[in-house]
Amino acid sequence: MDWFRFAVTTSAVLRRVVGSPANAMRAPILTFISFLFLGTACAGTGAILPRETEETRVEGYVGLPVAVFQARTTSGGQVSSKDFNGKVLLIDLWGLNCVSCLYEMRALEGLYEDYRDKGLVIWALNTEMIGAREILEGLRSRDVDVSYDLLMDPDLEITKKFTSWFIPVTVIVDSDGVVQYYKVGFKEADIKAIRAKVGVLLGE
């Protein structure tokens, strides 16, 4: 069984049963129940989730061509990792109930405003198998307003190219399509490193 898909599906079902979490009080409850279901399933089958370290994840991405994928945006468009016109691409994997994900999305908006005219493209890929309406309403209810593209991944096929479980994930791809930065998690100091890497890749 695909445990990433199982956990996300469980969370999605719970959101529909309980209702869309319009306030911060519901999100931790849904997340806890999702992990409870996941833990029970793993214990019952003897399955072990794949173990990753920061080093193995980075080694599996940095210096290699970015994974090939296509995705729909919440505005109805379509994008492809093979066709971003030689610009610097930042891919952000995130979820509505991930506090650090939302913090990073706000921080990336400032980065995008500073570098969009210099060749930076940002794609924020939602990892919860939900549609455009739920993504947009979820962000609005959490006071997150961004101008870069929001991507959907209804089958998690793109998400699994970049992570087996953890979010947020930040990937920066140079103009030749090679991954130059890969980071799991986000803290305030990370935006400085992200900004520095983007600046170098854009020739600053």
C-alpha positions as CSV (number, residue, x, y, z in Angstrom):
1,M,0.0,0.0,0.0
2,D,1.1,3.6,-0.7
3,W,1.2,5.0,2.8
4,F,1.6,8.6,1.6
5,R,-1.6,8.3,-0.4
6,F,-3.3,6.5,2.6
7,A,-2.6,9.3,5.0
8,V,-3.6,12.1,2.7
9,T,-6.8,10.3,1.6
10,T,-7.7,9.7,5.3
11,S,-7.2,13.4,6.0
12,A,-9.2,14.4,2.9
13,V,-12.1,12.1,4.0
14,L,-12.0,13.5,7.5
15,R,-12.2,17.1,6.2
16,R,-15.3,16.2,4.2
17,V,-16.9,14.5,7.2
18,V,-16.1,17.2,9.7
19,G,-16.3,20.0,7.3
20,S,-13.6,22.2,5.8
21,P,-11.4,23.4,8.8
22,A,-12.3,27.1,8.8
23,N,-10.3,27.8,12.0
24,A,-7.0,26.7,13.4
25,M,-8.6,24.6,16.2
26,R,-9.7,21.8,13.8
27,A,-6.5,21.3,11.8
28,P,-4.5,19.7,14.6
29,I,-7.3,17.3,15.4
30,L,-7.6,16.2,11.8
31,T,-3.9,15.8,11.5
32,F,-3.7,13.7,14.7
33,I,-6.5,11.4,13.6
34,S,-4.9,10.9,10.2
35,F,-1.6,9.8,11.8
36,L,-3.5,7.6,14.2
37,F,-5.1,5.8,11.3
38,L,-1.8,5.5,9.6
39,G,0.0,4.2,12.7
40,T,-2.7,1.6,13.2
41,A,-2.6,0.4,9.6
42,C,1.2,0.1,9.8
43,A,1.2,-1.8,13.1
44,G,-1.5,-4.2,11.8
45,T,0.5,-5.2,8.7
46,G,4.0,-5.0,10.1
47,A,4.9,-2.3,7.5
48,I,7.6,0.2,8.1
49,L,7.6,3.6,6.6
50,P,10.7,4.4,4.5
51,R,13.4,6.2,6.5
52,E,15.0,9.2,5.0
53,T,17.7,11.6,6.2
54,E,18.4,15.1,5.1
55,E,21.6,13.8,3.5
56,T,20.0,11.0,1.4
57,R,17.2,13.3,0.2
58,V,19.6,16.0,-0.9
59,E,22.0,13.6,-2.6
60,G,19.0,12.2,-4.5
61,Y,18.1,15.6,-6.1
62,V,20.8,18.3,-6.1
63,G,22.9,18.2,-9.3
64,L,20.4,16.1,-11.2
65,P,17.8,17.1,-13.8
66,V,14.5,18.1,-12.2
67,A,11.8,15.4,-12.4
68,V,9.5,15.7,-15.5
69,F,5.9,16.5,-14.7
70,Q,2.9,18.4,-15.8
71,A,0.3,20.0,-13.6
72,R,-2.9,22.0,-13.6
73,T,-3.0,25.3,-11.8
74,T,-5.9,26.6,-9.7
75,S,-6.5,29.3,-12.3
76,G,-7.2,26.6,-15.0
77,G,-3.8,26.7,-16.8
78,Q,-1.2,23.9,-17.2
79,V,2.5,24.0,-16.6
80,S,5.3,21.6,-17.3
81,S,8.7,21.2,-15.7
82,K,10.2,20.8,-19.3
83,D,8.9,24.2,-20.4
84,F,9.7,27.1,-18.1
85,N,11.6,29.0,-20.7
86,G,15.1,28.9,-19.2
87,K,14.1,30.8,-16.0
88,V,14.9,29.9,-12.4
89,L,12.2,27.7,-11.0
90,L,11.3,27.3,-7.4
91,I,8.9,24.4,-6.5
92,D,7.3,24.5,-3.1
93,L,5.4,21.4,-1.8
94,W,2.9,22.3,0.9
95,G,-0.3,21.5,2.7
96,L,-3.1,23.6,4.2
97,N,-2.7,22.1,7.6
98,C,1.0,22.5,7.7
99,V,1.8,25.7,9.7
100,S,5.4,25.9,8.5
101,C,4.2,25.5,4.9
102,L,1.9,28.5,5.1
103,Y,4.7,30.5,6.8
104,E,7.0,29.7,3.9
105,M,4.4,30.6,1.3
106,R,4.0,34.0,2.8
107,A,7.8,34.5,2.8
108,L,8.1,33.3,-0.8
109,E,5.6,35.9,-1.9
110,G,8.1,38.6,-0.9
111,L,10.8,36.8,-2.8
112,Y,8.6,36.5,-5.9
113,E,7.8,40.2,-5.8
114,D,11.5,41.0,-5.8
115,Y,12.6,38.5,-8.5
116,R,9.7,37.8,-10.8
117,D,10.8,40.4,-13.3
118,K,14.3,39.0,-13.2
119,G,13.4,35.5,-14.2
120,L,12.1,33.7,-11.1
121,V,9.1,31.3,-11.4
122,I,7.4,29.9,-8.3
123,W,5.1,26.9,-8.4
124,A,3.4,26.0,-5.1
125,L,2.3,22.3,-5.3
126,N,-0.5,21.3,-3.0
127,T,0.0,17.7,-1.7
128,E,-3.5,17.0,-0.4
129,M,-5.4,15.7,-3.4
130,I,-7.9,18.5,-3.3
131,G,-9.2,20.8,-6.0
132,A,-8.9,24.4,-6.9
133,R,-11.9,25.6,-4.9
134,E,-10.8,24.0,-1.6
135,I,-7.2,25.2,-2.1
136,L,-8.2,28.8,-2.7
137,E,-10.8,28.8,0.1
138,G,-8.4,27.2,2.5
139,L,-5.7,29.7,1.8
140,R,-8.2,32.6,2.1
141,S,-9.4,31.3,5.5
142,R,-5.8,31.2,6.7
143,D,-5.0,34.7,5.4
144,V,-2.5,33.5,2.8
145,D,-2.5,35.6,-0.3
146,V,0.1,34.8,-3.0
147,S,0.4,35.8,-6.7
148,Y,2.5,32.9,-7.9
149,D,1.0,29.7,-9.4
150,L,-0.8,27.2,-7.2
151,L,-0.6,23.6,-8.6
152,M,-2.8,20.6,-7.9
153,D,-1.7,17.0,-7.6
154,P,-4.9,14.9,-7.4
155,D,-3.1,11.6,-7.7
156,L,0.1,12.5,-5.8
157,E,2.2,11.5,-8.8
158,I,4.2,14.7,-8.7
159,T,4.5,14.8,-4.9
160,K,6.1,11.4,-4.9
161,K,8.8,12.6,-7.3
162,F,10.1,14.9,-4.6
163,T,9.2,13.4,-1.2
164,S,7.9,10.2,0.4
165,W,6.3,12.0,3.3
166,F,7.7,15.3,4.6
167,I,6.5,18.8,3.8
168,P,7.2,21.6,3.2
169,V,9.8,20.8,0.6
170,T,11.6,23.6,-1.4
171,V,13.3,22.8,-4.7
172,I,15.2,25.4,-6.8
173,V,16.0,24.5,-10.4
174,D,18.5,26.5,-12.5
175,S,17.9,27.7,-16.1
176,D,19.3,24.5,-17.4
177,G,16.8,22.4,-15.6
178,V,19.2,21.1,-12.9
179,V,18.2,21.0,-9.2
180,Q,20.5,23.3,-7.3
181,Y,18.8,23.4,-3.9
182,Y,16.6,20.9,-2.0
183,K,15.4,21.5,1.5
184,V,12.8,19.7,3.7
185,G,11.1,21.8,6.4
186,F,11.2,25.6,6.8
187,K,12.3,28.0,9.5
188,E,12.7,31.8,9.4
189,A,16.4,31.6,8.6
190,D,15.8,29.5,5.5
191,I,14.4,32.3,3.5
192,K,17.9,34.0,3.5
193,A,19.5,30.9,2.0
194,I,16.7,30.6,-0.5
195,R,17.1,34.2,-1.5
196,A,20.8,33.9,-1.8
197,K,20.6,30.9,-4.0
198,V,18.0,32.5,-6.3
199,G,20.1,35.6,-6.5
200,V,23.2,33.6,-7.6
201,L,21.3,31.7,-10.2
202,L,19.9,34.9,-11.6
203,G,23.3,36.4,-11.9
204,E,23.2,38.9,-9.1
